[in-house]
Amino acid sequence: MKDKQVAKQVMRVLKQDISTYGGKIKCEYKLKPAVAASLPPAVIQRLKKNPNLRIIDDLPVYTVGESLDWGVDRIDADIVHPENRGTGVNVAIMDTGIDYNHPDLAANYRGGYDFGGDYPGAANDDDPMDTRGHGTHCAGIVGAIMGNGIGVIGVAPEADLYAVKVFPDNSNTGNYSDIIEGLEWCINTHMDDDPNNDIQVISMSFGSDVNEGDPGIEPWIDAAYNVGILLVGAAGNAGSGTDTVIYPARYENVIAVGATDKNDNRAWFSSTGPAVELAAPGVSIKSTGLNGGYFVMSGTSVSCPMVSGTAALVWSAYPRYDNTQVRQRLQMTAEDLGTPGRDEWYGYGLVDAGKAGKPPETETPPVVESVRIIQDNDTESAEEGVNVSIEPEPGGNRTVTVSAVVKDADGWDDVNTVIAKIEGPDTVADSPVILHIISHNETTGIFSGRFNMSFYYHSGEYVVNVTAVDRTGLSGYNSTSLFYLPAIALELDADTIAFGSLDPGESREVLGDADMSTPEYPTVWNTGNVAIDIEVNGTGLSTLGSDVIAVRIGDEYKELGEPRRFYVNISPDGKSAVDFKLSVPCGTPCGNYSGRVSLKAVMHSYS
């Protein structure tokens, strides 16, 4: 009786917790004190710490007729399937087409085009039906349906599949001219009126031997990459040797994928070289075939779609990522094989769909921990907390670097954008500035960007505001200041002051006036108080001694100390007049001769 009372009490508290934390109870079981509920991942972790509860993860169950191929199992794609199946990510299978009537593919098929029909008796059209089986096999590895009770399960079983057929019906040999057409078709999906058909991943299980030379399609590869498409290519089946990775996988903007066997060893046939970026299972992989069938195939051709499907999982978990961020996540989460670090057999290692495609368990906003200003190569001004003074040369610019340290508990790669906006007395043309990642650890990244401060901007304090936004829209903020101090020579329109001979120990008080202006740079003036440094030069005198300088402010003269700095009100037209008084003593030695005094002024800053 006591055990039943405890069980009831625990169940009551459990149901309250589920409701409080936004969960939903699917059902309450009768024979055991248990419920089936959906909960946020963070709440699940909290409940697992309760010694009175046993949490059972709701793992997927497969019917007897449906199987998980060893390769899909090895990269742990099944681990994320309960929460991530690559839903809605557009993957183009550039190959021999797809049997779009296959019961394990039909629901995920979204369309395509046949560019391989330009041979006698055939034509290009919008029917990319597969007659060879190679493309259908690759499509099943990426996105064979899950839960339909038949066949196999893809790495991303809810990805949207597009068939870009670039091989003819009667041969496994194609032409790069057709592949270029297929690449342009994928690029154009980003330029049409349909926002839902943009190809995100192109899976390319084909190529030509490196010894045959560069086929010259890199400009189209780069164009696809530049519109945001991630391209994945089979590294080739040329075996080990001196750099045997095939085209187009060896291009910089393609992920070259090598093959591994069930023991995580490089498959004997897998090409090697510095272009190899990732590895994936590629020996005896079962997948979809023609006419609703299934068959087993080996080669880097089947390793390639393993990575393509994993990329779809990443994009589904992190929908704000661009293709470079997806690529970085695939690299960072790969399981290192062979020589530690990146090597020419496995690249960064075996692709890990379980880690790469795992959505973040919690969402916390990014924190901009610090913002630093560096001008040119000045490392001293990079110290935290230093407000930097910027002094551009007359008529030129001064390059300024903004460096921000951004931390995100969900991982540095959860940060989507970091932007610096500069605000001050004048509009900075380069603002806002996008900051790019330059280094990182697991949770913290250093982002950097550059802008120019023009000599013609008004001087004063400029505030640099840095905002970091993560993939969910949460943001963090921090700022620092820079002081813009252009040094501008002023033209003094004053008569040279002449005076007669001075006797030893005698001093002479001289009054004068001058008009100040900046004829070369009139746009730098602004109405307000400007700090002026003034310098007196004597001609015909061996020394000026300890002369005293005063300027008239209002109706009174004010003596100036060191530095000899005064403030003058500048009119909107960029001109001002100043009255001054000089007390010119005769220094030692001093003789019976006359002298001249001239003045020079430099605008220092706004007050």
C-alpha positions in Angstrom: 0.0 0.0 0.0 2.8 2.4 0.9 4.6 1.7 -2.4 1.4 2.6 -4.3 1.0 5.9 -2.4 4.6 6.8 -3.2 4.1 5.9 -6.8 0.9 8.1 -7.0 2.7 11.0 -5.3 5.7 10.7 -7.8 3.3 10.6 -10.7 1.4 13.7 -9.5 4.7 15.7 -9.2 5.9 14.3 -12.6 2.8 15.4 -14.4 3.0 18.8 -12.8 6.6 19.2 -14.0 5.7 18.1 -17.5 3.0 20.7 -17.7 5.1 23.4 -16.1 8.0 23.0 -18.5 5.9 23.0 -21.6 5.7 19.3 -22.2 2.7 17.3 -23.5 1.5 14.0 -22.1 0.6 11.5 -24.9 -0.8 8.8 -22.6 -0.8 7.6 -19.0 -0.2 3.8 -18.7 -2.4 1.6 -16.5 -0.2 -1.4 -15.5 2.8 0.6 -14.5 3.2 4.2 -13.0 4.4 5.7 -16.3 3.5 8.2 -18.9 4.5 8.9 -22.5 5.3 12.5 -23.0 7.2 14.9 -25.3 9.6 17.3 -23.5 12.3 19.8 -24.3 15.7 18.2 -24.2 16.8 20.3 -21.2 13.9 19.2 -19.2 14.6 15.5 -20.0 18.2 16.0 -18.7 16.8 17.6 -15.5 14.3 14.7 -14.9 17.0 12.1 -15.4 18.7 13.4 -12.3 15.6 12.4 -10.2 16.4 9.1 -8.5 12.7 8.2 -8.3 12.3 8.3 -12.1 13.5 6.1 -14.9 13.6 7.9 -18.3 13.3 5.7 -21.4 14.1 7.4 -24.7 11.5 6.8 -27.3 13.9 5.3 -29.9 12.6 4.4 -33.4 11.3 0.9 -34.0 11.6 -0.7 -37.4 9.3 -3.3 -38.9 10.8 -6.6 -39.8 10.7 -5.7 -43.4 12.7 -2.5 -43.0 16.4 -2.5 -42.3 19.2 -0.1 -41.4 22.2 -0.7 -43.6 25.5 -1.1 -41.7 26.9 2.1 -43.2 24.0 4.3 -42.2 24.2 2.6 -38.8 28.0 3.1 -38.5 27.8 6.9 -39.0 25.1 7.0 -36.2 22.4 8.6 -38.4 19.8 6.5 -36.5 20.7 8.2 -33.3 19.3 11.5 -34.4 16.3 10.2 -36.3 13.9 10.6 -33.4 14.5 14.4 -33.5 16.0 15.0 -36.9 15.4 13.4 -40.3 16.6 16.1 -42.6 13.0 17.3 -43.2 12.7 19.7 -46.2 16.3 20.0 -47.1 16.8 20.0 -50.9 19.4 17.5 -52.1 20.1 17.1 -55.8 21.4 13.6 -56.9 23.5 14.5 -60.0 23.8 11.1 -61.5 21.9 8.6 -63.8 18.6 9.8 -62.6 16.2 8.5 -59.9 13.5 5.8 -60.2 11.0 8.2 -58.7 8.3 5.5 -58.6 10.3 3.4 -56.1 8.1 2.9 -53.0 11.1 3.8 -50.8 11.7 7.1 -52.6 8.5 8.3 -54.2 7.2 10.3 -51.2 10.5 12.3 -51.0 10.9 12.9 -54.8 10.4 16.6 -55.8 11.3 16.7 -59.4 14.4 17.2 -61.7 15.6 17.3 -65.2 17.3 15.0 -67.8 20.4 16.6 -69.3 21.8 13.3 -70.5 19.4 12.8 -73.4 21.5 14.4 -76.2 22.3 11.2 -78.0 20.7 9.7 -81.2 17.0 8.9 -80.6 16.8 10.9 -77.3 16.4 14.5 -76.1 16.7 16.5 -72.9 13.5 16.8 -71.0 11.9 17.1 -67.5 11.8 13.3 -67.0 14.9 12.1 -65.2 13.8 8.5 -64.9 16.8 6.2 -64.0 17.5 3.3 -66.4 20.9 2.4 -65.0 20.3 2.1 -61.2 23.4 4.1 -60.0 21.6 7.3 -59.2 18.6 5.5 -57.6 21.1 3.6 -55.3 22.7 7.0 -54.2 19.3 8.6 -53.7 18.3 5.8 -51.3 21.4 6.3 -49.2 20.5 10.0 -48.8 16.8 9.8 -48.3 15.1 6.4 -48.4 11.8 6.7 -46.5 11.7 5.6 -42.8 8.8 3.9 -41.2 7.1 2.5 -44.3 7.8 -1.1 -43.4 9.9 -1.9 -46.5 13.5 -1.8 -47.7 16.1 0.5 -46.2 16.4 3.8 -44.3 18.3 6.8 -45.6 20.7 9.0 -43.7 18.1 11.8 -44.0 14.8 10.0 -44.5 12.7 13.1 -44.9 15.0 15.1 -47.2 13.6 16.3 -50.5 15.2 14.6 -53.4 15.8 16.1 -56.9 17.1 14.1 -59.8 19.6 15.9 -62.0 20.3 13.3 -64.7 23.6 13.9 -66.5 24.2 10.4 -67.9 22.4 8.8 -71.0 20.1 5.9 -70.7 22.4 3.6 -72.7 25.8 4.2 -70.9 27.5 4.9 -67.6 29.8 7.3 -69.4 28.7 10.9 -69.6 30.0 14.3 -70.7 31.1 17.3 -68.7 29.0 19.5 -71.0 25.9 17.8 -69.6 27.2 18.2 -66.0 27.7 22.0 -66.6 24.0 22.1 -67.7 23.0 20.3 -64.5 25.1 22.7 -62.4 23.4 25.7 -64.0 20.0 24.1 -63.4 20.8 23.8 -59.7 22.2 27.4 -59.6 19.0 28.7 -61.3 16.8 27.3 -58.5 18.2 30.1 -56.4 17.2 32.7 -59.0 13.7 31.7 -59.8 10.4 32.8 -58.1 10.1 29.6 -56.0 11.8 30.0 -52.6 11.1 26.3 -51.7 13.1 24.6 -54.5 16.6 26.1 -53.8 19.0 23.2 -54.1 21.1 23.1 -50.9 23.3 20.0 -51.5 24.5 18.5 -54.7 25.7 14.8 -54.4 28.1 13.9 -57.2 29.1 10.2 -57.4 31.1 10.5 -60.6 34.3 11.9 -62.0 37.3 11.5 -64.3 40.8 10.4 -63.6 43.3 13.1 -62.6 45.7 11.9 -65.3 43.2 12.9 -67.9 43.5 16.5 -66.8 41.3 19.2 -65.4 37.9 19.1 -67.2 37.5 22.9 -66.8 34.2 23.0 -64.9 35.6 24.7 -61.8 34.0 28.1 -62.7 30.5 26.4 -62.5 31.5 24.6 -59.3 32.5 27.9 -57.8 29.3 29.6 -59.0 27.2 27.0 -57.3 29.2 27.2 -54.1 28.9 31.0 -54.2 25.1 31.0 -54.3 25.2 28.8 -51.1 25.1 25.2 -52.4 27.2 22.6 -50.7 28.9 20.2 -53.2 29.9 16.7 -52.2 31.9 14.4 -54.5 33.2 10.9 -54.6 37.0 10.9 -54.2 37.3 8.1 -56.7 38.2 4.4 -56.8 41.8 4.8 -58.1 43.4 3.3 -55.0 46.4 4.7 -53.1 49.1 6.4 -54.9 50.4 9.9 -55.4 47.3 12.1 -55.2 44.7 10.0 -57.0 41.6 12.0 -56.1 39.4 12.5 -59.2 37.7 15.5 -60.7 35.4 17.2 -59.7 36.0 16.1 -56.0 39.5 17.5 -56.0 38.3 21.0 -56.6 38.6 23.3 -53.5 34.8 24.0 -53.3 33.8 20.3 -53.3 34.0 17.9 -50.3 36.0 14.9 -51.5 34.8 11.7 -49.8 36.8 8.6 -49.4 35.5 5.1 -48.5 35.9 2.9 -45.4 35.0 -0.7 -44.7 33.3 -2.3 -41.7 36.5 -2.2 -39.7 37.0 1.6 -40.2 39.9 0.9 -42.5 40.3 2.7 -45.8 38.7 0.6 -48.6 41.4 -0.8 -50.8 40.0 1.0 -53.8 39.5 4.5 -52.2 41.6 7.3 -53.8 44.0 9.3 -51.6 45.5 12.7 -51.6 45.4 16.1 -49.9 41.9 16.9 -51.3 40.3 14.1 -49.3 38.1 15.9 -46.7 35.9 13.2 -45.2 35.5 9.4 -45.2 32.3 7.4 -45.1 31.3 3.7 -45.4 31.7 2.5 -48.9 31.9 -1.3 -49.0 28.8 -3.6 -49.5 26.2 -0.9 -49.0 22.6 -1.9 -49.5 20.2 0.6 -51.0 17.4 1.2 -53.5 17.5 -0.1 -57.1 15.4 -0.1 -60.2 11.8 -1.4 -60.4 11.3 -1.2 -56.6 14.2 -3.4 -55.9 17.4 -3.2 -53.7 21.0 -4.2 -54.3 24.4 -3.9 -52.8 27.2 -1.7 -54.2 30.7 -0.6 -53.2 32.8 2.4 -54.1 33.3 6.0 -53.1 30.1 6.5 -55.1 28.1 5.2 -52.1 30.3 7.0 -49.6 29.5 10.3 -51.2 25.7 10.3 -50.5 26.5 9.2 -46.9 28.0 12.7 -46.5 25.4 14.4 -48.6 22.7 13.0 -46.3 24.5 14.0 -43.2 24.8 17.6 -44.6 21.0 17.5 -44.9 20.7 16.6 -41.3 23.0 19.5 -40.3 21.0 21.9 -42.3 17.8 20.7 -40.8 19.2 21.1 -37.3 20.8 24.5 -38.0 18.6 26.1 -40.7 20.3 29.5 -40.5 23.7 28.0 -41.5 25.3 28.8 -44.8 27.1 26.1 -46.8 30.5 27.0 -45.3 29.1 26.6 -41.8 27.6 23.2 -42.7 31.0 22.2 -44.1 32.8 23.3 -41.0 30.4 21.3 -38.8 31.0 18.2 -40.8 34.7 18.6 -40.4 34.6 19.4 -36.7 32.3 16.5 -35.7 34.1 13.9 -37.8 35.6 10.9 -36.0 39.3 11.0 -36.5 40.8 7.9 -38.2 44.4 7.1 -39.1 47.1 9.7 -38.5 45.9 12.2 -35.9 44.4 15.3 -37.6 43.6 15.6 -41.2 45.4 13.1 -43.5 45.3 12.0 -47.1 43.4 8.8 -46.5 40.5 9.9 -44.3 40.6 13.7 -44.4 39.2 15.0 -41.1 37.8 11.5 -40.4 34.7 9.4 -40.6 31.6 11.5 -41.0 29.5 11.4 -37.8 25.8 12.0 -38.5 24.9 11.4 -34.9 27.0 14.4 -33.7 26.8 16.7 -36.8 23.0 16.4 -37.1 22.2 16.7 -33.4 20.1 19.8 -32.7 21.2 22.0 -29.8 19.6 20.8 -26.6 19.1 24.3 -25.2 19.1 27.8 -26.7 21.1 30.5 -25.0 21.9 33.9 -26.5 25.4 34.6 -27.6 27.6 36.9 -25.3 29.9 39.5 -26.9 32.5 39.3 -24.2 34.8 42.1 -25.5 35.3 44.5 -28.4 38.7 45.8 -29.3 39.9 48.4 -31.8 43.2 48.0 -33.7 44.4 50.6 -36.1 46.6 49.2 -38.9 49.1 46.8 -37.3 49.1 48.4 -33.9 49.0 45.5 -31.4 49.1 47.7 -28.3 45.8 49.2 -29.0 44.3 45.7 -29.0 44.4 45.6 -25.2 41.0 45.2 -23.6 39.4 48.4 -22.3 41.6 50.8 -24.3 39.8 53.5 -26.1 41.9 54.1 -29.2 42.6 57.6 -30.7 42.5 57.5 -34.5 44.6 60.2 -36.3 44.5 59.8 -40.1 47.0 61.5 -42.3 45.7 64.6 -44.2 43.7 63.7 -47.2 43.9 60.0 -46.5 42.2 57.1 -44.6 43.1 55.1 -41.5 42.2 51.4 -41.6 40.6 50.2 -38.4 40.1 46.6 -37.3 37.3 45.6 -35.0 37.9 42.4 -33.0 35.1 40.8 -31.0 35.2 37.8 -28.7 31.8 36.0 -28.8 30.8 33.1 -26.6 27.8 30.9 -27.1 27.1 28.0 -24.8 25.5 26.1 -27.7 28.8 26.2 -29.6 30.7 28.9 -31.5 29.1 27.7 -34.7 25.6 28.5 -33.4 26.5 32.1 -34.0 24.9 33.1 -37.3 26.1 36.7 -37.8 28.4 39.2 -36.0 28.0 42.8 -37.1 29.7 46.1 -36.1 28.0 49.4 -36.5 29.9 52.6 -36.1 28.0 55.7 -35.0 29.4 59.2 -34.3 29.5 62.8 -35.4 29.7 61.7 -39.1 28.3 58.8 -41.1 31.0 56.1 -41.6 30.6 54.8 -45.2 31.8 51.2 -44.4 29.3 50.8 -41.6 27.8 48.3 -40.8 30.8 45.9 -41.0 30.3 42.1 -41.1 32.8 40.4 -38.8 34.2 37.0 -39.9 35.5 34.1 -37.7 39.3 33.9 -37.5 39.8 31.4 -34.7 37.7 29.5 -32.2 37.4 26.7 -29.6 34.3 24.7 -28.8 32.2 27.6 -27.4 34.1 30.8 -28.2 35.0 32.5 -31.4 37.1 35.6 -32.3 35.4 37.6 -35.1 37.2 40.3 -37.0 36.4 42.9 -39.6 37.9 46.1 -41.0 36.7 49.6 -42.0 38.2 53.0 -43.0 38.0 56.3 -41.1 38.3 59.0 -43.7 40.3 62.2 -43.0 37.2 64.2 -44.0 35.0 62.8 -41.2 34.2 65.1 -38.3 36.3 64.5 -35.3 35.0 63.3 -31.9 33.9 60.1 -30.2 32.7 57.3 -32.4 31.0 54.3 -30.7 31.5 50.8 -32.2 28.5 48.6 -31.4 28.9 44.9 -32.0 25.9 42.6 -32.2 26.0 38.8 -32.4 22.9 36.9 -33.5 22.5 33.1 -33.3 20.6 30.8 -35.6 17.4 31.2 -33.6 17.5 35.0 -33.6 18.8 35.4 -30.0 21.4 38.2 -29.7 24.1 39.6 -27.6 25.7 43.1 -27.6 28.7 45.0 -26.5 30.5 48.2 -27.6 33.6 50.3 -27.3 34.7 53.8 -28.4 37.3 55.3 -30.6 38.3 58.9 -30.7 38.8 60.5 -34.1 41.4 63.3 -34.0 42.4 64.6 -37.3 45.4 67.0 -37.0 44.8 69.9 -39.5 47.1 72.8 -40.1 45.3 76.1 -40.0 46.1 79.0 -42.2 46.8 82.2 -40.1 46.1 85.3 -42.2 48.1 87.8 -40.0 50.6 90.5 -40.6 54.1 89.7 -39.5 54.7 91.6 -36.3 57.8 93.8 -36.4 59.3 95.7 -33.5 62.3 97.8 -32.9 65.5 97.0 -31.0 65.3 95.6 -27.5 67.7 96.4 -24.8 69.0 93.7 -22.5 66.3 92.7 -20.0 63.6 94.6 -21.9 60.4 93.0 -23.2 57.9 94.2 -25.7 54.2 93.6 -25.6 52.8 93.1 -29.1 49.1 93.0 -30.1 47.8 91.5 -33.2 45.0 89.5 -34.8 44.6 86.6 -37.3 41.9 84.9 -39.4 42.0 81.1 -39.3 40.7 78.8 -42.0 41.3 75.4 -43.5 41.3 76.1 -47.3 42.4 72.6 -48.2 39.9 70.7 -46.1 36.8 72.9 -45.5 34.5 69.9 -44.9 36.2 68.9 -41.7 35.0 72.0 -39.8 31.9 71.8 -37.7 30.2 74.5 -35.6 31.4 74.3 -32.1 34.5 74.6 -29.9 37.8 73.5 -31.4 41.0 73.0 -29.5 43.9 74.9 -31.1 47.6 74.4 -30.4 49.6 77.6 -31.2 53.3 78.0 -31.8 55.4 81.2 -31.9 58.5 81.5 -34.0 60.9 84.4 -33.8 63.1 85.7 -36.6 66.1 87.8 -36.0 66.1 87.0 -32.3 68.6 84.6 -30.8 66.0 83.4 -28.4 62.5 84.3 -27.4 63.1 83.6 -23.8 60.1 82.8 -21.6 57.6 84.5 -23.7 54.0 84.8 -22.6 51.2 84.2 -25.0 47.6 85.2 -24.4 44.5 85.1 -26.6 41.3 87.1 -26.1 38.2 85.2 -25.2 35.3 87.5 -25.1 36.5 90.8 -23.7 39.4 89.4 -21.7 42.9 88.1 -22.6 43.7 84.7 -21.2 47.3 83.5 -20.7 48.2 80.1 -22.1 50.4 77.6 -20.4 51.8 74.4 -21.8 50.6 73.1 -24.0 49.6 76.4 -25.5 46.1 75.4 -26.3 42.9 77.4 -26.4 39.4 76.8 -27.7 37.7 78.9 -30.3 34.2 78.9 -31.6 34.2 77.9 -35.3 31.5 79.4 -37.5 29.6 77.2 -40.0 31.6 78.5 -42.9 34.8 77.0 -41.4 36.5 80.3 -40.4 37.3 82.1 -37.3 39.2 85.1 -36.1 41.4 85.3 -33.0 43.0 88.3 -31.2 46.3 87.6 -29.5 48.8 89.3 -27.3 52.5 88.5 -27.1 55.0 89.5 -24.5 58.3 89.2 -26.3 61.3 89.5 -23.9 64.8 89.9 -25.0 66.7 86.8 -24.1 70.4 86.4 -23.4 72.4 87.4 -25.3 70.3 90.4 -26.5 71.4 93.1 -28.8 70.3 96.2 -30.5 68.4 94.8 -33.5 64.8 94.3 -34.5 62.9 91.0 -34.8 59.8 89.4 -36.3 57.3 87.0 -34.8 55.1 84.6 -36.8 52.4 82.2 -35.6 51.4 78.7 -36.6 48.2 76.8 -35.4 47.0 73.2 -35.6 43.5 72.0 -34.9 43.8 69.3 -32.3 40.2 68.1 -31.6 36.7 69.0 -30.8 36.1 69.7 -27.1 
